[in-house]
């Protein structure tokens, strides 16, 4: 069963993730467009993770990317890959 990232309490998410998800969900666009924005943000987090010198930061950025991808897949499962 797929769990929505937005159903996780805000305290369980890294600080900027819940804000990014809320902003992507709030735009006046179809789910496919909102999901694309979340996937783009997840790709940015993955690229940004490569720059982390600290393994904990690297892991946190990859975790954030996974959360964003999971929410994008919930919004538009056909494009989830």
N, CA, C and O of each residue as an XYZ file, in Angstrom:
324
protein
N       0.838     -1.179      0.000
C       0.000      0.000      0.000
C       0.881      1.239      0.000
O       1.823      1.321      0.788
N       0.600      2.184     -0.848
C       1.360      3.415     -0.929
C       0.815      4.411      0.075
O      -0.389      4.654      0.146
N       1.713      4.975      0.840
C       1.308      5.959      1.845
C       1.645      7.342      1.332
O       2.730      7.559      0.793
N       0.741      8.266      1.491
C       0.949      9.634      1.051
C       1.939     10.326      1.969
O       1.837     10.229      3.192
N       2.886     11.017      1.384
C       3.847     11.768      2.176
C       3.144     12.862      2.959
O       3.555     13.184      4.074
N       2.094     13.436      2.394
C       1.398     14.510      3.093
C       0.659     13.993      4.319
O       0.246     14.788      5.163
N       0.481     12.676      4.437
C      -0.185     12.138      5.613
C       0.793     11.936      6.770
O       0.371     11.687      7.899
N       2.090     12.041      6.499
C       3.092     11.947      7.547
C       3.094     13.274      8.290
O       2.951     14.332      7.678
N       3.256     13.220      9.595
C       3.240     14.465     10.358
C       4.406     15.349      9.935
O       5.463     14.850      9.548
N       4.212     16.654     10.010
C       5.245     17.596      9.598
C       6.538     17.406     10.379
O       7.617     17.682      9.853
N       6.454     16.945     11.608
C       7.664     16.760     12.403
C       8.507     15.598     11.883
O       9.695     15.513     12.194
N       7.904     14.695     11.089
C       8.643     13.560     10.548
C       9.354     13.904      9.251
O      10.205     13.138      8.797
N       9.029     15.028      8.650
C       9.629     15.428      7.376
C      10.750     16.435      7.603
O      10.698     17.241      8.532
N      11.762     16.379      6.740
C      12.759     17.456      6.793
C      12.066     18.789      6.561
O      11.049     18.849      5.870
N      12.598     19.841      7.124
C      11.907     21.134      7.181
C      11.356     21.617      5.843
O      10.192     22.014      5.783
N      12.129     21.601      4.789
C      11.668     22.153      3.525
C      10.771     21.249      2.717
O      10.116     21.710      1.782
N      10.722     19.960      3.051
C       9.966     19.013      2.232
C       8.475     19.242      2.341
O       7.784     19.282      1.323
N       7.963     19.393      3.548
C       6.521     19.587      3.685
C       6.094     20.886      3.007
O       5.002     20.966      2.444
N       6.950     21.898      3.060
C       6.639     23.166      2.395
C       6.624     22.975      0.883
O       5.730     23.482      0.205
N       7.608     22.246      0.347
C       7.677     22.013     -1.095
C       6.473     21.220     -1.573
O       5.916     21.520     -2.629
N       6.069     20.226     -0.821
C       4.915     19.417     -1.196
C       3.647     20.266     -1.155
O       2.824     20.199     -2.068
N       3.488     21.061     -0.103
C       2.310     21.929     -0.002
C       2.251     22.912     -1.166
O       1.185     23.132     -1.740
N       3.383     23.501     -1.513
C       3.406     24.461     -2.618
C       3.092     23.783     -3.936
O       2.354     24.337     -4.750
N       3.636     22.595     -4.166
C       3.366     21.878     -5.414
C       1.910     21.457     -5.488
O       1.321     21.459     -6.569
N       1.327     21.100     -4.371
C      -0.074     20.678     -4.349
C      -1.025     21.862     -4.462
O      -2.163     21.710     -4.907
N      -0.562     23.030     -4.062
C      -1.429     24.200     -4.047
C      -1.539     24.890     -5.400
O      -2.480     25.648     -5.633
N      -0.591     24.635     -6.290
C      -0.671     25.323     -7.584
C      -1.898     24.855     -8.340
O      -2.346     23.716     -8.205
N      -2.415     25.749     -9.124
C      -3.626     25.455     -9.882
C      -3.228     24.775    -11.190
O      -3.133     25.410    -12.241
N      -2.998     23.471    -11.097
C      -2.591     22.705    -12.274
C      -3.066     21.269    -12.093
O      -3.431     20.852    -10.993
N      -3.055     20.544    -13.160
C      -3.481     19.151    -13.074
C      -2.432     18.337    -12.312
O      -1.274     18.748    -12.230
N      -2.821     17.202    -11.761
C      -1.903     16.392    -10.961
C      -0.603     16.033    -11.685
O       0.453     15.954    -11.059
N      -0.675     15.819    -12.976
C       0.532     15.461    -13.729
C       1.577     16.586    -13.673
O       2.773     16.318    -13.564
N       1.125     17.835    -13.748
C       2.033     18.983    -13.679
C       2.615     19.114    -12.279
O       3.811     19.355    -12.115
N       1.766     18.956    -11.275
C       2.253     19.028     -9.893
C       3.249     17.907     -9.616
O       4.272     18.130     -8.970
N       2.954     16.709    -10.102
C       3.864     15.577     -9.913
C       5.194     15.842    -10.608
O       6.249     15.506    -10.068
N       5.160     16.434    -11.783
C       6.395     16.759    -12.508
C       7.258     17.734    -11.713
O       8.481     17.599    -11.679
N       6.621     18.716    -11.075
C       7.365     19.680    -10.258
C       8.033     18.975     -9.069
O       9.177     19.277     -8.729
N       7.322     18.047     -8.448
C       7.915     17.302     -7.337
C       9.061     16.425     -7.820
O      10.078     16.308     -7.136
N       8.914     15.811     -8.981
C      10.004     14.977     -9.525
C      11.224     15.830     -9.882
O      12.362     15.403     -9.687
N      10.987     17.021    -10.399
C      12.096     17.930    -10.691
C      12.826     18.319     -9.404
O      14.055     18.374     -9.371
N      12.060     18.587     -8.349
C      12.661     18.928     -7.071
C      13.440     17.734     -6.504
O      14.513     17.914     -5.927
N      12.913     16.533     -6.665
C      13.618     15.335     -6.210
C      14.939     15.166     -6.965
O      15.950     14.796     -6.367
N      14.937     15.432     -8.257
C      16.172     15.339     -9.044
C      17.192     16.365     -8.554
O      18.388     16.080     -8.485
N      16.709     17.560     -8.214
C      17.610     18.577     -7.687
C      18.226     18.104     -6.372
O      19.429     18.266     -6.168
N      17.427     17.523     -5.478
C      17.953     17.026     -4.206
C      18.999     15.936     -4.433
O      20.000     15.883     -3.719
N      18.776     15.072     -5.415
C      19.761     14.022     -5.702
C      21.078     14.619     -6.207
O      22.155     14.182     -5.800
N      20.992     15.599     -7.076
C      22.201     16.264     -7.569
C      22.898     17.023     -6.435
O      24.126     17.034     -6.351
N      22.120     17.644     -5.583
C      22.647     18.395     -4.455
C      23.293     17.456     -3.435
O      24.250     17.840     -2.763
N      22.785     16.243     -3.316
C      23.348     15.258     -2.387
C      24.784     14.916     -2.752
O      25.610     14.672     -1.872
N      25.082     14.898     -4.033
C      26.426     14.557     -4.486
C      27.467     15.561     -3.992
O      28.656     15.248     -3.942
N      27.028     16.752     -3.631
C      27.944     17.791     -3.164
C      28.187     17.727     -1.658
O      29.037     18.451     -1.141
N      27.460     16.882     -0.956
C      27.569     16.826      0.502
C      28.858     16.127      0.913
O      29.156     15.031      0.437
N      29.615     16.758      1.789
C      30.833     16.150      2.307
C      30.531     15.247      3.510
O      31.323     14.370      3.854
N      29.400     15.472      4.127
C      29.005     14.724      5.312
C      28.034     13.611      4.903
O      27.024     13.896      4.260
N      28.315     12.346      5.258
C      27.422     11.243      4.878
C      25.997     11.392      5.422
O      25.046     10.947      4.778
N      25.840     12.002      6.580
C      24.495     12.197      7.143
C      23.696     13.179      6.292
O      22.498     12.989      6.079
N      24.349     14.216      5.811
C      23.675     15.187      4.951
C      23.339     14.548      3.616
O      22.241     14.735      3.091
N      24.280     13.794      3.065
C      24.056     13.076      1.808
C      22.823     12.175      1.922
O      21.947     12.187      1.057
N      22.774     11.399      3.000
C      21.653     10.485      3.204
C      20.338     11.237      3.391
O      19.304     10.811      2.877
N      20.368     12.336      4.111
C      19.162     13.131      4.329
C      18.622     13.689      3.011
O      17.411     13.695      2.789
N      19.512     14.154      2.145
C      19.073     14.693      0.857
C      18.482     13.599     -0.030
O      17.499     13.833     -0.734
N      19.074     12.414      0.001
C      18.514     11.303     -0.779
C      17.167     10.867     -0.218
O      16.262     10.517     -0.975
N      17.033     10.886      1.093
C      15.761     10.549      1.733
C      14.680     11.551      1.316
O      13.549     11.169      1.014
N      15.042     12.827      1.304
C      14.114     13.869      0.881
C      13.679     13.638     -0.561
O      12.497     13.761     -0.882
N      14.625     13.304     -1.426
C      14.306     13.025     -2.826
C      13.342     11.850     -2.940
O      12.413     11.878     -3.746
N      13.564     10.826     -2.135
C      12.664      9.661     -2.152
C      11.257     10.039     -1.699
O      10.275      9.559     -2.267
N      11.151     10.888     -0.688
C       9.833     11.342     -0.229
C       9.104     12.124     -1.320
O       7.909     11.932     -1.546
N       9.834     12.999     -1.983
C       9.231     13.785     -3.056
C       8.777     12.892     -4.207
O       7.693     13.088     -4.758
N       9.601     11.915     -4.569
C       9.211     10.971     -5.620
C       7.983     10.162     -5.220
O       7.103      9.912     -6.045
N       7.924      9.756     -3.958
C       6.775      8.979     -3.489
C       5.484      9.789     -3.595
O       4.444      9.264     -3.994
N       5.559     11.058     -3.237
C       4.367     11.905     -3.335
C       3.999     12.136     -4.802
O       2.818     12.144     -5.150
N       4.992     12.321     -5.651
C       4.725     12.486     -7.092
C       4.064     11.234     -7.654
O       3.132     11.330     -8.453
N       4.532     10.076     -7.248
C       3.944      8.818     -7.708
C       2.516      8.643     -7.198
O       1.677      8.049     -7.875
N       2.248      9.161     -6.011
C       0.881      9.101     -5.496
C      -0.039      9.979     -6.339
O      -1.177      9.605     -6.621
N       0.463     11.156     -6.742
C      -0.352     12.077     -7.546
C      -0.568     11.572     -8.961
O      -1.657     11.710     -9.518
N       0.467     10.990     -9.540
C       0.411     10.558    -10.952
C       1.147      9.231    -11.095
O       2.290      9.205    -11.552
N       0.506      8.132    -10.708
C       1.182      6.829    -10.706
C       1.585      6.337    -12.090
O       2.500      5.520    -12.195
N       0.946      6.796    -13.141
C       1.286      6.303    -14.476
C       2.641      6.796    -14.964
O       3.272      6.144    -15.797
N       3.096      7.935    -14.460
C       4.370      8.490    -14.882
C       5.495      8.148    -13.907
O       6.621      8.619    -14.070
N       5.202      7.346    -12.912
C       6.164      7.055    -11.853
C       7.353      6.219    -12.239
O       8.368      6.245    -11.543
N       7.267      5.487    -13.306
C       8.416      4.715    -13.752
C       8.666      3.487    -13.027
O       9.618      2.771    -13.337
